[in-house]
Amino acid sequence: MKKNIGKILSLVLTISILLIVVFYNTNTKTVIKNSTPIVAKVNNQSSDLAFLEVKQLKEQYTPHLGKSFAGFKEALGFKESQNNYFRVNKFGYLGKYQFGKGTLKLIGIYDPNLFLNTPELQEKAFIANAQRNKWVLRRDIKRFDGKYINGVKITESGILAAAHLAGPGSVKKYLRSYGKEGFSDAFGTSIRYYMKKFSGYDTSSIKPLKKVKVSYKRA
């Protein structure tokens, strides 16, 4: 009787082990089977969804500057230097907004090294230069705002951005010739391109000033 009980217990134990192994293998296959389409989906069709989630996460922690003046400054600074205050290009243009030394002198800045190493001064220079350009182009802004030249809607912000690129004189010629007298910088960037890229920003806070000088005290 004891031998029979032992055999029965041994059989039960063997069956239990076999059931556990089978159950484990079945679940593992189910998990792998169920997870494979998900992986494939992420790697293929759902990559757009994953990108969207990352984009939404980024936007959640990024200030929405939109078409504000701050947005205008940051967009222009990014185009010029990727917002690098300390960049000097191969033609000697300086800082976040890539100022030439001649333009800096017009607004009262005579020390390029101080300018390059002082972000606050660069921001002041940008405002001052925009004020000066707006005064020079004040009649053209009034005359051409809302019109189309070479397929691009002319706006005040586009005009000011183009003046930053090419100087107000070149922008005057472009507008008054209705786009026939163009301009491109050393990298091939045109007035038309800046007119289009920086169209529609709110630059109403920039007051046109005939004579503007930047003042800055060393720390």
N, CA, C and O of each residue as an XYZ file, in Angstrom:
876
protein
N       0.822     -1.199      0.000
C       0.000      0.000      0.000
C       0.862      1.258      0.000
O       0.599      2.214     -0.730
N       1.930      1.231      0.863
C       2.842      2.376      0.942
C       3.533      2.598     -0.400
O       3.740      3.735     -0.825
N       3.893      1.470     -1.074
C       4.559      1.600     -2.366
C       3.631      2.231     -3.385
O       4.055      3.060     -4.190
N       2.335      1.832     -3.351
C       1.359      2.412     -4.282
C       1.178      3.897     -4.056
O       1.109      4.673     -5.009
N       1.099      4.305     -2.763
C       0.955      5.732     -2.413
C       2.148      6.516     -2.947
O       2.008      7.610     -3.495
N       3.348      5.911     -2.766
C       4.560      6.585     -3.240
C       4.540      6.775     -4.733
O       4.920      7.828     -5.244
N       4.085      5.724     -5.450
C       4.010      5.836     -6.907
C       3.015      6.903     -7.334
O       3.254      7.668     -8.268
N       1.863      6.933     -6.607
C       0.827      7.930     -6.942
C       1.342      9.347     -6.739
O       1.144     10.227     -7.576
N       2.034      9.553     -5.561
C       2.571     10.897     -5.268
C       3.618     11.303     -6.308
O       3.675     12.454     -6.741
N       4.436     10.338     -6.692
C       5.476     10.605     -7.693
C       4.848     10.970     -9.023
O       5.332     11.863     -9.719
N       3.761     10.277     -9.385
C       3.070     10.554    -10.639
C       2.428     11.937    -10.619
O       2.483     12.693    -11.589
N       1.807     12.239     -9.455
C       1.160     13.560     -9.314
C       2.189     14.667     -9.431
O       1.949     15.680    -10.088
N       3.335     14.476     -8.794
C       4.404     15.478     -8.833
C       4.915     15.673    -10.255
O       5.150     16.799    -10.694
N       5.085     14.555    -10.974
C       5.559     14.629    -12.367
C       4.569     15.374    -13.244
O       4.944     16.227    -14.049
N       3.282     15.032    -13.071
C       2.232     15.702    -13.867
C       2.199     17.193    -13.569
O       2.035     18.017    -14.469
N       2.360     17.536    -12.254
C       2.330     18.952    -11.857
C       3.456     19.722    -12.507
O       3.269     20.840    -12.987
N       4.652     19.099    -12.519
C       5.818     19.754    -13.133
C       5.589     19.954    -14.627
O       5.898     21.012    -15.176
N       5.039     18.920    -15.284
C       4.765     19.018    -16.713
C       3.749     20.119    -17.006
O       3.901     20.861    -17.976
N       2.712     20.227    -16.171
C       1.697     21.261    -16.346
C       2.293     22.662    -16.191
O       1.954     23.583    -16.934
N       3.187     22.799    -15.210
C       3.834     24.100    -14.976
C       4.677     24.498    -16.187
O       4.634     25.638    -16.651
N       5.455     23.511    -16.691
C       6.313     23.787    -17.858
C       5.468     24.172    -19.065
O       5.778     25.137    -19.763
N       4.407     23.421    -19.308
C       3.531     23.702    -20.452
C       2.881     25.067    -20.305
O       2.830     25.840    -21.262
N       2.379     25.371    -19.102
C       1.717     26.652    -18.841
C       2.683     27.812    -19.038
O       2.317     28.837    -19.612
N       3.929     27.650    -18.557
C       4.944     28.692    -18.692
C       5.275     28.954    -20.158
O       5.352     30.099    -20.604
N       5.472     27.846    -20.901
C       5.806     27.989    -22.325
C       4.674     28.641    -23.105
O       4.904     29.469    -23.986
N       3.444     28.252    -22.765
C       2.277     28.812    -23.454
C       2.183     30.310    -23.216
O       1.952     31.076    -24.151
N       2.362     30.735    -21.954
C       2.300     32.159    -21.614
C       3.415     32.948    -22.288
O       3.210     34.065    -22.762
N       4.612     32.334    -22.320
C       5.750     33.009    -22.950
C       5.472     33.244    -24.421
O       5.722     34.328    -24.947
N       4.943     32.198    -25.095
C       4.619     32.346    -26.506
C       3.550     33.403    -26.709
O       3.595     34.172    -27.669
N       2.584     33.435    -25.793
C       1.509     34.418    -25.905
C       2.058     35.827    -25.767
O       1.680     36.720    -26.525
N       2.947     36.031    -24.804
C       3.540     37.346    -24.591
C       4.331     37.777    -25.806
O       4.202     38.908    -26.275
N       5.169     36.851    -26.325
C       5.978     37.177    -27.498
C       5.084     37.454    -28.695
O       5.307     38.400    -29.451
N       4.064     36.610    -28.854
C       3.159     36.779    -29.986
C       2.424     38.100    -29.891
O       2.276     38.806    -30.888
N       1.961     38.438    -28.688
C       1.199     39.659    -28.510
C       2.068     40.904    -28.593
O       1.603     41.968    -29.001
N       3.346     40.768    -28.199
C       4.187     41.955    -28.171
C       4.812     42.251    -29.526
O       5.170     43.396    -29.804
N       4.949     41.233    -30.374
C       5.609     41.440    -31.669
C       4.916     42.485    -32.521
O       5.587     43.373    -33.048
N       3.581     42.419    -32.680
C       2.918     43.434    -33.489
C       3.128     44.842    -32.937
O       3.225     45.802    -33.701
N       3.198     44.964    -31.594
C       3.385     46.277    -30.983
C       4.735     46.842    -31.368
O       4.846     48.014    -31.728
N       5.775     46.000    -31.291
C       7.116     46.444    -31.665
C       7.135     46.836    -33.128
O       7.672     47.880    -33.499
N       6.533     45.971    -33.968
C       6.508     46.257    -35.401
C       5.763     47.551    -35.672
O       6.134     48.322    -36.557
N       4.713     47.781    -34.904
C       3.904     48.964    -35.101
C       4.688     50.226    -34.756
O       4.609     51.231    -35.462
N       5.437     50.160    -33.674
C       6.242     51.306    -33.272
C       7.321     51.584    -34.290
O       7.605     52.739    -34.608
N       7.934     50.510    -34.811
C       9.033     50.679    -35.750
C       8.569     51.096    -37.137
O       9.354     51.637    -37.915
N       7.283     50.845    -37.459
C       6.809     51.137    -38.810
C       5.711     52.195    -38.784
O       5.991     53.389    -38.675
N       4.457     51.749    -38.885
C       3.367     52.688    -39.062
C       3.207     53.651    -37.898
O       2.817     54.799    -38.113
N       3.491     53.232    -36.688
C       3.261     54.098    -35.542
C       4.443     54.983    -35.213
O       4.434     55.637    -34.171
N       5.465     55.033    -36.059
C       6.597     55.926    -35.805
C       6.135     57.377    -35.795
O       6.661     58.197    -35.041
N       5.134     57.697    -36.648
C       4.592     59.054    -36.667
C       3.935     59.396    -35.341
O       4.027     60.524    -34.856
N       3.267     58.395    -34.759
C       2.621     58.598    -33.467
C       3.650     58.839    -32.381
O       3.478     59.716    -31.534
N       4.729     58.051    -32.406
C       5.798     58.230    -31.423
C       6.427     59.607    -31.564
O       6.713     60.272    -30.568
N       6.644     60.041    -32.828
C       7.215     61.363    -33.075
C       6.285     62.449    -32.544
O       6.732     63.437    -31.960
N       4.984     62.250    -32.756
C       4.003     63.224    -32.289
C       4.029     63.354    -30.778
O       3.923     64.456    -30.239
N       4.172     62.212    -30.091
C       4.215     62.234    -28.630
C       5.442     62.986    -28.128
O       5.359     63.745    -27.162
N       6.593     62.772    -28.795
C       7.816     63.485    -28.429
C       7.647     64.976    -28.676
O       8.051     65.799    -27.855
N       7.042     65.323    -29.821
C       6.822     66.721    -30.170
C       5.912     67.396    -29.147
O       6.167     68.522    -28.718
N       4.842     66.687    -28.762
C       3.925     67.243    -27.774
C       4.609     67.443    -26.429
O       4.357     68.429    -25.735
N       5.483     66.495    -26.062
C       6.216     66.611    -24.811
C       7.151     67.819    -24.849
O       7.269     68.565    -23.877
N       7.815     67.994    -25.998
C       8.724     69.128    -26.161
C       7.963     70.448    -26.067
O       8.401     71.386    -25.401
N       6.804     70.505    -26.752
C       6.012     71.728    -26.746
C       5.478     72.050    -25.360
O       5.262     73.214    -25.022
N       5.269     71.016    -24.565
C       4.746     71.213    -23.218
C       5.704     72.029    -22.363
O       5.283     72.767    -21.472
N       7.008     71.888    -22.644
C       8.010     72.578    -21.839
C       8.700     73.711    -22.617
O       9.715     74.241    -22.166
N       8.153     74.078    -23.779
C       8.723     75.144    -24.595
C       7.762     76.323    -24.620
O       6.584     76.146    -24.932
N       8.237     77.522    -24.298
C       7.358     78.700    -24.343
C       6.829     78.931    -25.755
O       7.572     78.799    -26.728
N       5.559     79.273    -25.868
C       4.958     79.538    -27.168
C       5.108     81.026    -27.460
O       4.312     81.844    -27.000
N       6.139     81.366    -28.231
C       6.392     82.763    -28.552
C       5.537     83.212    -29.730
O       5.213     84.391    -29.870
N       5.180     82.256    -30.568
C       4.291     82.551    -31.686
C       4.803     83.688    -32.550
O       5.989     83.756    -32.872
N       3.893     84.584    -32.922
C       4.214     85.721    -33.780
C       4.467     86.997    -32.973
O       4.333     88.104    -33.495
N       4.828     86.838    -31.721
C       5.150     87.993    -30.883
C       6.490     88.586    -31.296
O       7.209     88.007    -32.110
N       6.824     89.750    -30.729
C       8.119     90.347    -31.036
C       9.250     89.466    -30.513
O      10.295     89.344    -31.152
N       9.039     88.851    -29.346
C      10.040     87.920    -28.812
C      10.233     86.758    -29.774
O      11.357     86.301    -29.986
N       9.133     86.277    -30.360
C       9.227     85.214    -31.353
C       9.996     85.658    -32.584
O      10.761     84.886    -33.162
N       9.789     86.909    -32.983
C      10.507     87.484    -34.130
C      12.010     87.501    -33.868
O      12.798     87.073    -34.711
N      12.399     87.993    -32.707
C      13.816     88.078    -32.349
C      14.467     86.698    -32.309
O      15.559     86.496    -32.840
N      13.779     85.751    -31.671
C      14.366     84.428    -31.520
C      14.442     83.694    -32.869
O      15.406     82.975    -33.133
N      13.436     83.878    -33.705
C      13.450     83.240    -35.020
C      14.570     83.811    -35.887
O      15.271     83.071    -36.578
N      14.730     85.129    -35.843
C      15.781     85.760    -36.638
C      17.170     85.391    -36.099
O      18.096     85.127    -36.866
N      17.294     85.378    -34.771
C      18.563     84.994    -34.158
C      18.937     83.559    -34.482
O      20.109     83.244    -34.688
N      17.936     82.694    -34.525
C      18.213     81.290    -34.854
C      18.663     81.151    -36.299
O      19.578     80.385    -36.603
N      18.012     81.899    -37.191
C      18.401     81.835    -38.610
C      19.818     82.366    -38.798
O      20.577     81.829    -39.605
N      20.179     83.407    -38.069
C      21.490     84.021    -38.247
C      22.617     83.176    -37.634
O      23.674     83.012    -38.242
N      22.387     82.645    -36.434
C      23.513     81.992    -35.727
C      23.108     80.806    -34.877
O      23.916     80.292    -34.103
N      21.851     80.357    -35.011
C      21.299     79.352    -34.095
C      21.317     79.878    -32.664
O      21.530     79.129    -31.711
N      21.088     81.189    -32.538
C      21.014     81.889    -31.252
C      22.299     81.767    -30.434
O      22.263     81.664    -29.208
N      23.426     81.781    -31.131
C      24.736     81.693    -30.475
C      25.334     83.098    -30.356
O      25.760     83.685    -31.350
N      25.360     83.623    -29.141
C      25.874     84.978    -28.923
C      27.358     85.105    -29.274
O      27.836     86.208    -29.540
N      28.075     84.013    -29.277
C      29.537     84.083    -29.401
C      30.036     83.621    -30.772
O      31.228     83.363    -30.939
N      29.154     83.516    -31.732
C      29.555     83.059    -33.065
C      30.135     84.209    -33.893
O      29.623     85.328    -33.882
N      31.204     83.902    -34.601
C      31.787     84.805    -35.595
C      31.889     84.009    -36.889
O      32.556     82.975    -36.928
N      31.232     84.482    -37.955
C      31.299     83.708    -39.198
C      32.557     84.051    -39.991
O      33.337     84.914    -39.586
N      32.748     83.386    -41.100
C      33.999     83.539    -41.858
C      34.147     84.914    -42.486
O      35.230     85.276    -42.945
N      33.055     85.687    -42.509
C      33.128     87.043    -43.047
C      33.268     88.093    -41.947
O      33.293     89.294    -42.219
N      33.359     87.623    -40.696
C      33.568     88.534    -39.581
C      32.305     89.090    -38.953
O      32.379     90.015    -38.144
N      31.149     88.549    -39.305
C      29.901     89.011    -38.686
C      29.766     88.393    -37.298
O      30.142     87.244    -37.064
N      29.220     89.187    -36.393
C      29.358     88.869    -34.972
C      28.043     88.554    -34.261
O      27.018     89.190    -34.506
N      28.095     87.567    -33.382
C      27.059     87.348    -32.384
C      25.788     86.686    -32.859
O      25.703     86.157    -33.967
N      24.813     86.733    -31.989
C      23.532     86.070    -32.210
C      22.855     86.551    -33.489
O      22.280     85.757    -34.234
N      22.928     87.854    -33.737
C      22.245     88.432    -34.896
C      23.193     88.731    -36.057
O      22.786     89.324    -37.057
N      24.450     88.322    -35.925
C      25.440     88.459    -36.987
C      25.550     89.900    -37.503
O      25.268     90.187    -38.666
N      25.964     90.784    -36.610
C      26.162     92.191    -36.961
C      27.510     92.399    -37.640
O      28.509     91.773    -37.283
N      27.515     93.294    -38.627
C      28.763     93.753    -39.202
C      29.306     94.917    -38.383
O      28.543     95.626    -37.729
N      30.608     95.114    -38.417
C      31.226     96.176    -37.625
C      30.753     97.558    -38.055
O      30.627     98.461    -37.229
N      30.493     97.721    -39.352
C      30.003     99.006    -39.845
C      28.647     99.362    -39.267
O      28.414    100.505    -38.875
N      27.755     98.386    -39.213
C      26.419     98.618    -38.642
C      26.521     98.939    -37.161
O      25.799     99.801    -36.660
N      27.412     98.254    -36.458
C      27.593     98.521    -35.031
C      28.030     99.964    -34.786
O      27.570    100.602    -33.839
N      28.910    100.471    -35.631
C      29.365    101.855    -35.472
C      28.218    102.842    -35.661
O      28.171    103.875    -34.993
N      27.295    102.529    -36.565
C      26.150    103.408    -36.806
C      25.278    103.577    -35.570
O      24.622    104.603    -35.394
N      25.280    102.558    -34.716
C      24.450    102.649    -33.500
C      25.300    102.844    -32.242
O      24.826    102.633    -31.125
N      26.560    103.249    -32.433
C      27.388    103.673    -31.302
C      28.182    102.599    -30.599
O      28.580    102.785    -29.450
N      28.424    101.473    -31.261
C      29.214    100.398    -30.645
C      30.538    100.288    -31.398
O      30.565     99.975    -32.588
N      31.634    100.551    -30.688
C      32.952    100.612    -31.330
C      33.912     99.528    -30.839
O      35.058     99.459    -31.285
N      33.449     98.701    -29.938
C      34.303     97.652    -29.390
C      33.717     96.287    -29.742
O      32.858     95.786    -29.016
N      34.160     95.678    -30.835
C      33.604     94.389    -31.269
C      33.778     93.276    -30.233
O      32.906     92.419    -30.092
N      34.896     93.286    -29.511
C      35.121     92.236    -28.509
C      34.142     92.355    -27.343
O      33.623     91.353    -26.853
N      33.898     93.581    -26.907
C      32.908     93.802    -25.853
C      31.534     93.363    -26.339
O      30.784     92.710    -25.614
N      31.220     93.728    -27.562
C      29.927     93.365    -28.143
C      29.760     91.847    -28.189
O      28.726     91.318    -27.780
N      30.767     91.158    -28.680
C      30.688     89.706    -28.852
C      30.530     88.976    -27.525
O      29.890     87.927    -27.464
N      31.100     89.517    -26.481
C      31.085     88.838    -25.183
C      30.030     89.374    -24.222
O      30.062     89.074    -23.029
N      29.094     90.169    -24.742
C      28.065     90.748    -23.886
C      26.687     90.539    -24.505
O      26.243     91.372    -25.295
N      26.003     89.453    -24.167
C      24.677     89.187    -24.726
C      23.688     90.333    -24.537
O      22.898     90.623    -25.436
N      23.724     90.980    -23.384
C      22.801     92.092    -23.127
C      23.007     93.212    -24.147
O      22.042     93.804    -24.631
N      24.266     93.497    -24.469
C      24.585     94.526    -25.444
C      24.094     94.122    -26.831
O      23.633     94.972    -27.593
N      24.186     92.864    -27.159
C      23.702     92.381    -28.454
C      22.194     92.564    -28.590
O      21.701     92.943    -29.653
N      21.468     92.295    -27.515
C      20.018     92.476    -27.551
C      19.659     93.954    -27.707
O      18.726     94.296    -28.434
N      20.386     94.813    -27.035
C      20.153     96.256    -27.171
C      20.469     96.719    -28.583
O      19.760     97.552    -29.148
N      21.532     96.176    -29.143
C      21.921     96.541    -30.508
C      20.846     96.131    -31.507
O      20.561     96.864    -32.454
N      20.252     94.969    -31.299
C      19.207     94.502    -32.211
C      18.022     95.464    -32.198
O      17.500     95.824    -33.253
N      17.598     95.877    -31.008
C      16.478     96.809    -30.885
C      16.815     98.133    -31.552
O      16.023     98.662    -32.332
N      17.994     98.665    -31.242
C      18.403     99.963    -31.785
C      18.458     99.930    -33.309
O      17.993    100.858    -33.969
N      19.023     98.870    -33.862
C      19.140     98.757    -35.320
C      17.761     98.643    -35.966
O      17.517     99.218    -37.027
N      16.865     97.902    -35.324
C      15.498     97.772    -35.846
C      14.776     99.116    -35.803
O      14.026     99.442    -36.722
N      14.993     99.897    -34.748
C      14.383    101.226    -34.651
C      14.885    102.138    -35.771
O      14.105    102.848    -36.405
N      16.175    102.109    -36.000
C      16.762    102.922    -37.067
C      16.233    102.486    -38.434
O      15.854    103.327    -39.249
N      16.206    101.182    -38.686
C      15.702    100.681    -39.969
C      14.230    101.028    -40.172
O      13.803    101.331    -41.286
N      13.467    100.983    -39.097
C      12.041    101.291    -39.212
C      11.834    102.760    -39.563
O      10.914    103.101    -40.306
N      12.697    103.634    -39.025
C      12.590    105.050    -39.368
C      12.949    105.263    -40.835
O      12.243    105.979    -41.544
N      14.028    104.655    -41.293
C      14.459    104.814    -42.689
C      13.384    104.292    -43.650
O      13.191    104.846    -44.732
N      12.697    103.242    -43.255
C      11.736    102.567    -44.141
C      10.276    102.885    -43.796
O       9.363    102.220    -44.287
N      10.058    103.893    -42.960
C       8.711    104.158    -42.451
C       7.692    104.393    -43.576
O       6.569    103.894    -43.507
N       8.078    105.146    -44.605
C       7.157    105.411    -45.712
C       6.912    104.157    -46.546
O       5.800    103.917    -47.015
N       7.954    103.370    -46.721
C       7.817    102.138    -47.508
C       6.955    101.108    -46.786
O       6.194    100.372    -47.413
N       7.084    101.066    -45.457
C       6.234    100.160    -44.676
C       4.770    100.535    -44.866
O       3.920     99.671    -45.079
N       4.488    101.821    -44.787
C       3.112    102.308    -44.949
C       2.591    102.038    -46.366
O       1.426    101.688    -46.552
N       3.451    102.201    -47.337
C       3.043    102.067    -48.748
C       2.849    100.623    -49.189
O       1.913    100.314    -49.927
N       3.737     99.739    -48.737
C       3.743     98.377    -49.276
C       3.145     97.318    -48.356
O       2.910     96.194    -48.799
N       2.894     97.641    -47.098
C       2.356     96.654    -46.163
C       1.052     96.057    -46.692
O       0.110     96.788    -46.996
N       1.000     94.750    -46.800
C      -0.192     94.052    -47.286
C      -0.192     93.757    -48.769
O      -1.016     92.975    -49.242
N       0.725     94.371    -49.521
C       0.812     94.099    -50.954
C       1.654     92.846    -51.203
O       2.305     92.332    -50.294
N       1.632     92.367    -52.438
C       2.406     91.187    -52.816
C       3.467     91.564    -53.840
O       3.184     92.241    -54.829
N       4.693     91.115    -53.586
C       5.797     91.299    -54.527
C       6.475     89.948    -54.716
O       6.870     89.297    -53.748
N       6.603     89.542    -55.958
C       7.196     88.229    -56.271
C       6.505     87.093    -55.513
O       7.145     86.138    -55.074
N       5.193     87.221    -55.374
C       4.412     86.167    -54.736
C       4.463     86.138    -53.222
O       3.940     85.211    -52.605
N       5.087     87.144    -52.610
C       5.218     87.178    -51.154
C       4.463     88.388    -50.591
O       4.611     89.509    -51.077
N       3.655     88.140    -49.561
C       2.945     89.240    -48.914
C       3.929     90.074    -48.098
O       4.682     89.546    -47.280
N       3.910     91.373    -48.334
C       4.819     92.275    -47.639
C       4.226     92.666    -46.290
O       3.084     93.118    -46.211
N       5.009     92.487    -45.235
C       4.594     92.889    -43.896
C       5.722     93.689    -43.248
O       6.869     93.657    -43.693
N       5.366     94.396    -42.199
C       6.375     95.203    -41.503
C       7.515     94.340    -40.980
O       8.685     94.698    -41.121
N       7.179     93.211    -40.381
C       8.233     92.360    -39.811
C       9.130     91.792    -40.908
O      10.338     91.655    -40.716
N       8.540     91.463    -42.059
C       9.338     90.976    -43.172
C      10.292     92.040    -43.684
O      11.438     91.746    -44.024
N       9.813     93.282    -43.739
C      10.653     94.399    -44.169
C      11.808     94.609    -43.198
O      12.948     94.801    -43.621
N      11.520     94.573    -41.892
C      12.571     94.785    -40.891
C      13.589     93.649    -40.897
O      14.785     93.878    -40.713
N      13.117     92.439    -41.106
C      14.044     91.308    -41.182
C      14.944     91.437    -42.409
O      16.149     91.197    -42.332
N      14.355     91.815    -43.530
C      15.133     91.995    -44.754
C      16.137     93.133    -44.601
O      17.250     93.055    -45.122
N      15.748     94.193    -43.885
C      16.666     95.315    -43.630
C      17.824     94.870    -42.751
O      18.946     95.349    -42.912
N      17.559     93.957    -41.825
C      18.635     93.417    -40.993
C      19.616     92.630    -41.856
O      20.825     92.665    -41.629
N      19.084     91.929    -42.838
C      19.923     91.127    -43.740
C      20.717     92.001    -44.697
O      21.931     91.846    -44.831
N      20.027     92.919    -45.359
C      20.608     93.607    -46.514
C      20.849     95.092    -46.315
O      21.501     95.735    -47.138
N      20.319     95.649    -45.207
C      20.397     97.090    -45.021
C      19.146     97.753    -45.567
O      18.572     97.268    -46.542
N      18.706     98.856    -44.957
C      17.457     99.493    -45.375
C      17.495    100.039    -46.799
O      16.465    100.070    -47.472
N      18.670    100.471    -47.270
C      18.778    100.988    -48.625
C      18.441     99.951    -49.672
O      17.728    100.240    -50.633
N      18.953     98.737    -49.490
C      18.674     97.656    -50.437
C      17.207     97.258    -50.417
O      16.639     96.901    -51.449
N      16.597     97.319    -49.238
C      15.178     96.975    -49.123
C      14.324     98.024    -49.829
O      13.337     97.688    -50.484
N      14.702     99.288    -49.697
C      13.994    100.350    -50.422
C      13.995    100.085    -51.919
O      12.957    100.167    -52.575
N      15.169     99.767    -52.452
C      15.293     99.509    -53.886
C      14.446     98.315    -54.298
O      13.807     98.329    -55.350
N      14.444     97.281    -53.464
C      13.662     96.083    -53.763
C      12.171     96.408    -53.821
O      11.476     96.010    -54.755
N      11.694     97.126    -52.827
C      10.266     97.442    -52.763
C       9.852     98.391    -53.881
O       8.846     98.164    -54.553
N      10.621     99.442    -54.077
C      10.230    100.469    -55.050
C      10.386    100.014    -56.491
O       9.806    100.603    -57.403
N      11.173     98.961    -56.692
C      11.272     98.376    -58.039
C      10.336     97.187    -58.194
O      10.345     96.505    -59.219
N       9.526     96.946    -57.163
C       8.613     95.805    -57.118
C       9.343     94.488    -57.355
O       8.884     93.614    -58.090
N      10.495     94.383    -56.706
C      11.233     93.129    -56.707
C      12.222     92.957    -57.841
O      12.890     91.927    -57.930
N      12.324     93.941    -58.701
C      13.247     93.806    -59.834
C      14.702     93.993    -59.397
O      15.605     93.347    -59.930
N      14.919     94.877    -58.430
C      16.269     95.088    -57.908
C      16.420     94.284    -56.616
O      16.041     94.735    -55.536
N      16.970     93.111    -56.752
C      17.099     92.212    -55.611
C      18.444     92.328    -54.919
O      19.288     93.147    -55.281
N      18.614     91.487    -53.919
C      19.867     91.439    -53.161
C      19.983     90.061    -52.548
O      18.995     89.494    -52.083
N      21.201     89.520    -52.547
C      21.496     88.276    -51.833
C      22.812     88.455    -51.105
O      23.739     89.077    -51.622
N      22.893     87.904    -49.894
C      24.137     88.025    -49.143
C      25.163     87.012    -49.648
O      24.931     86.319    -50.639
N      26.299     86.935    -48.956
C      27.394     86.056    -49.399
C      27.009     84.580    -49.383
O      27.644     83.763    -50.050
N      25.972     84.239    -48.624
C      25.522     82.848    -48.560
C      24.361     82.581    -49.532
O      23.827     81.472    -49.576
N      23.978     83.599    -50.303
C      22.902     83.436    -51.274
C      21.514     83.684    -50.720
O      20.526     83.409    -51.400
N      21.414     84.201    -49.496
C      20.114     84.479    -48.889
C      19.575     85.791    -49.444
O      20.275     86.803    -49.454
N      18.337     85.768    -49.902
C      17.771     86.930    -50.596
C      16.805     87.720    -49.727
O      16.322     87.242    -48.701
N      16.540     88.943    -50.169
C      15.531     89.783    -49.517
C      14.174     89.091    -49.568
O      13.443     89.076    -48.577
N      13.842     88.526    -50.706
C      12.547     87.849    -50.848
C      12.400     86.730    -49.817
O      11.342     86.573    -49.208
N      13.458     85.964    -49.630
C      13.417     84.852    -48.673
C      13.137     85.358    -47.261
O      12.328     84.772    -46.542
N      13.797     86.439    -46.859
C      13.574     86.981    -45.513
C      12.193     87.616    -45.396
O      11.553     87.530    -44.347
N      11.735     88.251    -46.469
C      10.384     88.820    -46.469
C       9.347     87.736    -46.191
O       8.386     87.948    -45.451
N       9.562     86.573    -46.799
C       8.614     85.466    -46.642
C       8.772     84.773    -45.302
O       7.786     84.509    -44.614
N      10.006     84.479    -44.931
C      10.257     83.695    -43.713
C       9.806     84.427    -42.450
O       9.327     83.803    -41.504
N       9.961     85.754    -42.439
C       9.666     86.511    -41.223
C       8.420     87.377    -41.371
O       8.295     88.433    -40.750
N       7.524     86.910    -42.193
C       6.270     87.632    -42.423
C       5.313     87.478    -41.242
O       5.222     86.413    -40.630
N       4.606     88.557    -40.939
C       3.462     88.470    -40.021
C       3.751     88.495    -38.544
O       2.856     88.202    -37.751
N       4.973     88.835    -38.130
C       5.265     88.983    -36.695
C       4.816     90.359    -36.211
O       4.711     91.302    -36.994
N       4.558     90.456    -34.932
C       4.150     91.733    -34.335
C       5.386     92.547    -33.960
O       6.041     92.262    -32.958
N       5.700     93.551    -34.760
C       6.856     94.416    -34.490
C       6.405     95.836    -34.147
O       7.160     96.796    -34.305
N       5.170     95.951    -33.678
C       4.620     97.277    -33.364
C       5.332     97.937    -32.185
O       5.277     99.157    -32.031
N       5.998     97.140    -31.354
C       6.703     97.709    -30.195
C       7.975     98.455    -30.600
O       8.526     99.216    -29.805
N       8.441     98.243    -31.825
C       9.620     98.947    -32.320
C       9.212    100.348    -32.778
O       8.418    100.502    -33.706
N       9.754    101.345    -32.129
C       9.448    102.725    -32.472
C      10.511    103.272    -33.426
O      11.706    103.158    -33.155
N      10.079    103.863    -34.534
C      11.056    104.389    -35.493
C      11.829    105.584    -34.927
O      11.230    106.556    -34.467
N      13.147    105.504    -34.963
C      13.995    106.579    -34.451
C      15.070    106.918    -35.481
O      15.746    106.036    -36.011
N      15.209    108.205    -35.750
C      16.191    108.643    -36.744
C      17.613    108.461    -36.233
O      18.470    107.933    -36.942
N      17.858    108.892    -35.017
C      19.181    108.781    -34.426
C      19.081    107.959    -33.150
O      18.411    108.361    -32.198
N      19.726    106.845    -33.128
C      19.684    105.976    -31.953
C      21.078    105.448    -31.662
O      21.755    104.935    -32.553
N      21.499    105.572    -30.423
C      22.799    105.082    -29.992
C      22.603    104.156    -28.799
O      21.762    104.396    -27.934
N      23.392    103.104    -28.776
C      23.292    102.134    -27.689
C      24.249    102.547    -26.577
O      25.427    102.811    -26.817
N      23.724    102.597    -25.369
C      24.576    102.878    -24.222
C      24.685    101.627    -23.370
O      23.704    100.918    -23.144
N      25.913    101.368    -22.899
C      26.134    100.186    -22.075
C      27.292    100.441    -21.127
O      28.353    100.915    -21.534
N      27.078    100.121    -19.867
C      28.134    100.269    -18.855
C      28.692     98.897    -18.507
O      27.947     97.949    -18.260
N      29.998     98.811    -18.494
C      30.635     97.562    -18.115
C      30.284     97.219    -16.666
O      30.141     98.106    -15.825
N      30.147     95.916    -16.387
C      29.834     95.493    -15.022
C      31.007     95.744    -14.099
O      30.927     95.449    -12.906
